[in-house]
Amino acid sequence: MSIDQAIDLLAKFVHYDETHRLEKYQPYPFQTRFHNAIGLNTRYPATQKALMCGNKVGKTYCAAMETAMHLTGDYPDWYRGPRYRFATTVLSAGVTNDTVRDIMQKELFGDPEDPAKAGTGTIPIERIGKLTRKAGVPNAFDNVQVKHKSGSWSKCTFRAYEQGWEKFMGFGIHIGWLDEEPPEEVWSQCIRATFATKGFLYCTFTPEKGMTKVVHQFVHELKTGQALIRATWDDAPHMSGERREMFLQQIPAHQREMRVKGIPMMGSGMVYLVAYDDLFIDPVELPRHWPRICGVDFGIGHAFAAIWLAWDRDTDTVYLYDEYRTQDGKMPVHVARIKSNGDWIPVAWPHDGLNREKSSGKPLADLYRQEGALMLPQPFSNPPSPGVEEGKGGHSVEFGTDWLLNKMQMDQFKIFKTCKGVREEIGMYHRMNGLIVKANDDLMDAMRYAALSLRHARTPSVKARQVEMPAGAGNW
């Protein structure tokens, strides 16, 4: 064989590899989990699954591979998801027509800007059939036919969220792939499109828009048949060493949890805009002479929540070391948990603790006192200005959140990594139109009540004492 023949043969091997990527696909473990995801409370493949990841881990690539499997009918032996023995109708949708073309279309069919790259996506080149171009979007496809192994033609249709939810109406699909989280109306239409076909949906995204309704549903309200798979840079071997460090340095500190770990954030709308790596720490020993305080949110119509703080007066650093959040409405259970860290720890509580319980007619805070909780004598108020009477500091949420944010930014507020509920709520705690959104904030309220009540914190050596209190407020 001559050198020219050898070069020509090598070029053919390279071209074959580039145009038959599905044959050589070797997924990372997290990608395998995504492909083989089982639905909640079932033994069957997830009918709707979400892959929520950091940036650049390979989420779009693996979704393009699975889409190629369903279009061609070529499934690897390790694959445990749904298998179609007949030609399929597939919807691929993203944020804009341009991003759909440049990301999803490119991953499936090759670089749209370079004719020489046609067939270098996840669909084998010889399986690509008739294509219809999208009007008004250069080099973009509206739909493409793909030869299924059954001999019939599958159809891949492209849509963009920017076209509006009406563009997702009126047709059924076997498979829907949505790259980046869709608006709720689009997601609803895609679910509808799978009803008649008993089809499947999967969504791949980095949660840049924060805790949208679709993201919240997968993270906190997973339904039967659904699955959520998460992945970080640690799950992607190619995101290591110099590459990892280079990208990390380019990311603003407050975005790192989202871009590295796929943790939802609210962008500039976050209330506590701080670097999580500085805020959350491994648990440390808390000396007994550090004053403690507990803050509770009673959970009237929502979850009951409590958090515990320890205060290092020498460095003026506050440590949030424990949390409790439950939908269980039984007061004795709450009180037992409150006392579990020490029945000598004072408890800050909100104004709705003055509401009278229907059956007894007594204020809610009094009932907690009767069960043994060391409730502060008055409901929560911010620290009063000098010369102003205690309890007259007002209830401004903005004052409290500003105080907490300042402590966090000064590296004087630390949260134990074991407090996962607090971490979750901080990631969702955000503003809309300048106002703090009152949702999923039970621990956030409890944290604020405790932190702004540190003047009442006590150590075990300080005995509970009788104090003058308003009528009906009880003793502590």
ABEGO torsion letter per residue (X at the ends): XBAAAAAAAAAAAAAAAAAAAAAABBBBAAAAAAAABBBBGBABBBABBBBBBBBGAGAAAAAAAAAAAAAAGBBBAABABBBBABBBBBBBBBABAAAAAAAAAAAAAEBAABAAABGABABBAAABBBBBBBBGBBGBBABBBBBBAAGBBBBBBBBBAAAEAAAABGBBBABBBBBEBBBAAAAAAAAAAAAAAGBBBBBBBBBAAEBBAAAAAAAAABBBGBBBBBBBAAABAABBEAAAAAAAAABBAAAAAAAAAGBBBAEAABABBBBAAAABBBBBBBBAABBBBBBBBAGBGBBBBBBBBBBBAAAGBBBBABBBBBABABAAAAAAAAAAAEAABBBBBBAAAABBBAAAGBBAAAAAAAAGBBBBABBBBBBBBBGBBBGAAEABAAAAAAAAAAAAAAGABBBBAABAAAAAAAAABBBBGGBBBBBGAAAAAAAAAAAAAAAABBBAABBBBBBBBBBGAEBX
